[in-house]
Each structure stands twice: as structure tokens, then as C-alpha cells.
Amino acid sequence: MNDAQGHPVDEGLASLEIDPDVLARELEAELVGDPLDDIDLGEFDADGLNVARECEKGLQWLKQGHGERLQGLRVFCEHRDPRALPLLVPLLQEPCPVERMSAVYALGRNPCPRAVKILLKLLRTDSNAYVRKAIAWSLGNYPDAPVLKPLIYSLQNDVAAVRLWASGSLAEAGASSFKKASLAASQLLISLKIDNEPLVRSNCIWALGRLYDVLEVLPRDEIEEALLDVLLNDAEPSVRYEARTALEQIDNPPLEQRLKRLIDQGLLA
């Protein structure tokens, strides 16, 4: 399964470690995965409205009460409409974490430059891990904004679900220049070595693969060596598989020969 940016994501993501004290305070005990998944569009979905009509209805919902705003947010998590931006940004300050989280996803789908400062502040300070996870994903859609260092900080310090999405967004944020790609790749390589969550290590591999072509020779060599080390030594089979997939996608004849020798020596199946 892939996310909205094409990132590979394990369907077990909902079971990743989340701060239990925060969730106990702010979310219902039975909530599993993203609260947004549980929003019932009811007649809205059943009627099969076209996109234009959906957006018109969504704009009206955003101006109403809590339940209607959630319906409107669901619309703009799927569709783009610049008219929604002035209504979405204020919802980042809502006390309800479900509204904040949904507004963050909608602003990932509908990037708004004036939302960046608020999103970056919430990534540092919001007490709810679901909201921070949504921000880590959404910031990947703001590659020209100063998001690289905040994402690196989250990859270093936050809970597993946030680290997972921060690693993927670093690929998006870093792909626009060699300088950004080098900074992102340096942290991804560190996290690949030390992160204790296999899903995060796998997504670091995916992100490094995305950045590989942007980088110069030396960082590419470092990535190849790191992936080979993971392929041979990581304790988690899914991470080793991800490393092998990434290595096989690299167009480098000497690297291809090294992989072939490992197979011939019986070190790879």
C-alpha cells in the first residue's frame, strides 16, 4: 500500500507506538488508526456527487459546526480548491485534535504558503501524535518552504509513526537541490542505522532511493554501502527486502556485480 505521495507504507502502521498519555487525554479510547478514516460521509458518498458539487458543499460545511466541518475537511483531503484555504488555516488552532489533524491533511492536499509557519510550530508543540504525524506527511508537499530541518528533528526525536512520515517527506523536500538532498540523505543514513522501528528503516531506504539521482558520487557511494550493510545484517526480513529492491533499481554495473557475487556465494537467496 502507498500513501498519497506514493510512499510504501505497511498496513500495520496503525499499530505503531503512539504516546498513550496524549491519546488518552484527547482521543476516544476505542480510536484506532487515523480518526479521519472513521468519518462517515453517509449520503454525501452515496449520492456520487461530482467534484465541483462536492467542493461547493464542502465550502459550506466548513462554515458550520463541528460535525459539518469534519465533513468539509474530508472533502478537501481529497480535492483541491483554492477557495478552501482561508477556511482551512484557522482550523489548525481548533481544540479538537480530530479537526486539527484533518485540517493538516487538507492543507497537505491544498498547500497554502501562509499555513507553513503554523504547521511548523504545531510539529514542535502539538501534544497529539496523530496531528504531528499528519504534519510530517503534509510538509512533504511544501518543498520550497523551510521544512527540511524541522522534518530532520522529527525523524530524530518523535514517536515511530511521526518518524515514518518524516522520512518520506524528507525525500520530497530534499529532491529539489543537491544541497537539500545531501542534508536529508545524511540524516536518513543515520536513522537507517539506529532507528529501532523496522517500518521507519524501510521508509528511510525508500527515501534514500528517491534522493539517489540528485546526489553526487560520494553520497551515492555511501548510500550503496549502507544498503549493502542492511541487506546483509539487518535483523528484519522486510527491511532487508526493501534494501535489496532499492539496490536492484540502481543503474550501476559494479554494484550489480557485487550483488551477483553475493548471490553466487550463497549469501543472498
DAMO-V313765 format. One line per field, one symbol per residue. ss: DSSP state (H for helix, E for strand, - for the rest). phi: phi as a letter, one per 40 degrees, with the letter a starting at -180 (. if undefined). burial: 1 if it has 9 or more other ideal C-beta (glycine too) atoms within 8 Angstrom, else 0. A space follows every 50 residues. Layout:
BEGIN
ss = ???
phi = ???
burial = ???
END
This chain:
BEGIN
ss = -E-----E--HHHHH----HHHHHHH--------HHHH----HHHH---- HHHHHHHHHHHH---HHHHHHHHHHHHH---HHHHHHHHHHHH---HHHH HHHHHHHHH---HHHHHHHHHHHHH---HHHHHHHHHHHHH------HHH HHHHHHH--HHHHHHHHHHHHHHH---HHHHHHHHHHHHHHHHH---HHH HHHHHHHHHHHHHH--HHHHHHHHHHHHHHHHH---HHHHHHHHHHHH-- --HHHHHHHHHHHH-----
phi = .bcccgccbcccdccccbdccccccbbccccbgcddcccccfcdcccgcc cccccccccccccbcdcccccccdcccbbbacccdcccdccccccccccc cccccccccbdbdccddcccccccbccbcccccccdcccccbccccbccc ccccccbccdcccdccccccccccccaccccccccdcccccccbccbdcc cccccdcccccdcccccccccccdccccccdcbccbdcccccccdccccc cadccccccccccccgcbc
burial = 00101011110010010100011000100010001100100001000000 00011011111100000111111111101010011011101101001111 11111111110100110111011001011111111111111110001101 11111001111111111111111110000111111011101100101011 11111111111101100011011101110110010001110111011001 0000100110011000000
END
